[in-house]
Amino acid sequence: MNNDPWLLLFAHKYQQALKIYDAELRKTKHPDAGFLSSRATALLCLGKLQEALADFTRANELDTKEVKGSSAYLENIAIAQWLLGKKSEAIQTLRHSVEGILSGKITYADSAGGATQGLLLFYAALSIKDDLNYRYAVDYLQKLAKKSKIREWPGPLALLILNHPDAQDAIRREMDGKTLSQAMKSSKSDLFIRRQLCQWLFYEAVHEREQGNEGACMKRMRECRNLENPILEQEWYLAKNECEASASLR
């Protein structure tokens, strides 16, 4: 484990992981997209956002060239931009991702057919009151909701955002029947549950914000942030950012 930087990341030994990535980077002239993305994740965990953005951008450029129909790291780029305060740029990156899925230019997406991109765009546009992209995200999610894939994760979270009457049942089916409180208990020892719970809590928070309930929104954001870092879920970093911003206003 001591020599595997990816495993070190999940053990939350971020600095050790980055040290190994940096040593490997010095040895190779042409790192691949997967390596750059993994190193960027370590940088993200350490809060080295500008460096993370650079690696995610390079990874996406390589991925786009090497795999037809893929732009696998656009969402990571957008999250790094958002955390750096480049919110308009982040929204444009997410919009580009959504447009790519709609046009068929991007064919690799999540199991729900691209719900991740739409959900992130919805959150970002809602949070800075970008009405045009908010509406675009809603329309996009409504289109996805008409397809059977919407029952696959994270599709049920799109149903939640759209106030679909079956949203909670669909979420619980994907969570093996667990309620939110049961999932929170299981998440302490189950990484898969923690990853899903992170997104569930985050979009519960976003849903509260959309309803005008900012206090309830921030309660869910704090619950999301207080989870052990699941590493791969962008929503955890966004929730952490929300909580830090809220604390700075007190």
HUUR-V196355 format. One record per residue. N is the residue number from 1. RES is the residue in one letter. PHI is phi in radians with two decimals (NA if undefined). Layout:
# HUUR-V196355
n->[N | N]
res->[RES | RES]
phi->[PHI | PHI]
This chain:
# HUUR-V196355
n->[1 | 2 | 3 | 4 | 5 | 6 | 7 | 8 | 9 | 10 | 11 | 12 | 13 | 14 | 15 | 16 | 17 | 18 | 19 | 20 | 21 | 22 | 23 | 24 | 25 | 26 | 27 | 28 | 29 | 30 | 31 | 32 | 33 | 34 | 35 | 36 | 37 | 38 | 39 | 40 | 41 | 42 | 43 | 44 | 45 | 46 | 47 | 48 | 49 | 50 | 51 | 52 | 53 | 54 | 55 | 56 | 57 | 58 | 59 | 60 | 61 | 62 | 63 | 64 | 65 | 66 | 67 | 68 | 69 | 70 | 71 | 72 | 73 | 74 | 75 | 76 | 77 | 78 | 79 | 80 | 81 | 82 | 83 | 84 | 85 | 86 | 87 | 88 | 89 | 90 | 91 | 92 | 93 | 94 | 95 | 96 | 97 | 98 | 99 | 100 | 101 | 102 | 103 | 104 | 105 | 106 | 107 | 108 | 109 | 110 | 111 | 112 | 113 | 114 | 115 | 116 | 117 | 118 | 119 | 120 | 121 | 122 | 123 | 124 | 125 | 126 | 127 | 128 | 129 | 130 | 131 | 132 | 133 | 134 | 135 | 136 | 137 | 138 | 139 | 140 | 141 | 142 | 143 | 144 | 145 | 146 | 147 | 148 | 149 | 150 | 151 | 152 | 153 | 154 | 155 | 156 | 157 | 158 | 159 | 160 | 161 | 162 | 163 | 164 | 165 | 166 | 167 | 168 | 169 | 170 | 171 | 172 | 173 | 174 | 175 | 176 | 177 | 178 | 179 | 180 | 181 | 182 | 183 | 184 | 185 | 186 | 187 | 188 | 189 | 190 | 191 | 192 | 193 | 194 | 195 | 196 | 197 | 198 | 199 | 200 | 201 | 202 | 203 | 204 | 205 | 206 | 207 | 208 | 209 | 210 | 211 | 212 | 213 | 214 | 215 | 216 | 217 | 218 | 219 | 220 | 221 | 222 | 223 | 224 | 225 | 226 | 227 | 228 | 229 | 230 | 231 | 232 | 233 | 234 | 235 | 236 | 237 | 238 | 239 | 240 | 241 | 242 | 243 | 244 | 245 | 246 | 247 | 248 | 249 | 250]
res->[M | N | N | D | P | W | L | L | L | F | A | H | K | Y | Q | Q | A | L | K | I | Y | D | A | E | L | R | K | T | K | H | P | D | A | G | F | L | S | S | R | A | T | A | L | L | C | L | G | K | L | Q | E | A | L | A | D | F | T | R | A | N | E | L | D | T | K | E | V | K | G | S | S | A | Y | L | E | N | I | A | I | A | Q | W | L | L | G | K | K | S | E | A | I | Q | T | L | R | H | S | V | E | G | I | L | S | G | K | I | T | Y | A | D | S | A | G | G | A | T | Q | G | L | L | L | F | Y | A | A | L | S | I | K | D | D | L | N | Y | R | Y | A | V | D | Y | L | Q | K | L | A | K | K | S | K | I | R | E | W | P | G | P | L | A | L | L | I | L | N | H | P | D | A | Q | D | A | I | R | R | E | M | D | G | K | T | L | S | Q | A | M | K | S | S | K | S | D | L | F | I | R | R | Q | L | C | Q | W | L | F | Y | E | A | V | H | E | R | E | Q | G | N | E | G | A | C | M | K | R | M | R | E | C | R | N | L | E | N | P | I | L | E | Q | E | W | Y | L | A | K | N | E | C | E | A | S | A | S | L | R]
phi->[NA | -1.10 | -1.82 | -1.84 | -1.12 | -1.16 | -1.18 | -1.12 | -1.04 | -1.29 | -1.61 | 1.14 | -1.76 | -1.15 | -1.14 | -1.12 | -1.08 | -1.10 | -1.05 | -1.24 | -1.05 | -1.14 | -1.13 | -1.18 | -1.12 | -1.21 | -1.54 | -2.06 | -1.50 | -2.30 | -1.12 | -1.52 | -1.08 | -1.11 | -1.11 | -1.09 | -1.13 | -1.14 | -1.11 | -1.06 | -1.14 | -1.08 | -1.10 | -1.09 | -1.07 | -1.53 | 1.37 | -1.56 | -1.25 | -1.12 | -1.18 | -1.10 | -1.03 | -1.09 | -1.23 | -1.10 | -1.15 | -1.12 | -1.08 | -1.17 | -1.08 | -1.17 | -1.08 | -1.09 | -1.30 | -1.51 | -2.16 | -1.10 | 1.46 | -2.12 | -2.53 | -1.15 | -2.00 | -1.06 | -1.16 | -1.11 | -1.04 | -1.07 | -1.14 | -1.08 | -1.06 | -1.06 | -1.16 | -1.41 | 1.56 | -1.57 | -1.27 | -1.14 | -1.13 | -1.07 | -1.13 | -1.14 | -1.12 | -1.16 | -1.08 | -1.05 | -1.13 | -1.12 | -1.10 | -1.12 | -1.20 | -1.09 | -1.42 | 1.56 | -1.17 | -1.84 | -1.91 | -1.65 | -2.58 | -1.31 | -1.12 | -1.56 | 1.55 | 2.04 | -1.13 | -0.94 | -1.10 | -1.15 | -1.15 | -1.14 | -1.12 | -1.03 | -1.02 | -1.13 | -1.16 | -1.07 | -1.21 | -1.91 | 1.00 | -1.60 | -1.08 | -1.11 | -1.34 | -1.07 | -1.13 | -1.08 | -1.12 | -1.08 | -1.06 | -1.09 | -1.13 | -1.13 | -1.14 | -1.11 | -1.14 | -1.45 | -1.79 | -1.13 | -1.08 | -1.09 | -1.38 | -1.51 | -1.15 | -1.67 | -0.92 | -1.00 | -1.26 | -1.17 | -1.10 | -1.05 | -1.08 | -1.51 | 1.04 | -1.22 | -1.11 | -1.67 | -1.03 | -1.13 | -1.12 | -1.15 | -1.13 | -1.15 | -1.07 | -1.27 | -1.74 | 0.99 | 1.43 | -1.31 | -1.34 | -1.05 | -1.17 | -1.16 | -1.13 | -1.11 | -1.19 | -1.18 | -1.13 | -1.18 | -2.12 | -2.14 | -1.09 | -1.08 | -1.10 | -1.08 | -1.11 | -1.19 | -1.09 | -0.96 | -1.21 | -1.06 | -1.07 | -1.10 | -1.39 | -1.11 | -1.11 | -1.10 | -1.08 | -1.10 | -1.08 | -1.12 | -1.48 | 1.54 | -1.78 | -1.17 | -1.09 | -1.16 | -1.02 | -1.21 | -1.08 | -1.20 | -1.06 | -1.15 | -1.10 | -1.14 | -1.07 | -1.34 | -1.17 | -1.03 | -0.92 | -1.42 | 1.31 | -1.64 | -1.48 | -1.06 | -1.11 | -1.12 | -1.19 | -1.17 | -1.13 | -1.05 | -1.10 | -1.06 | -1.18 | -1.16 | -1.15 | -1.15 | -1.15 | -1.24 | -1.53 | -1.37]
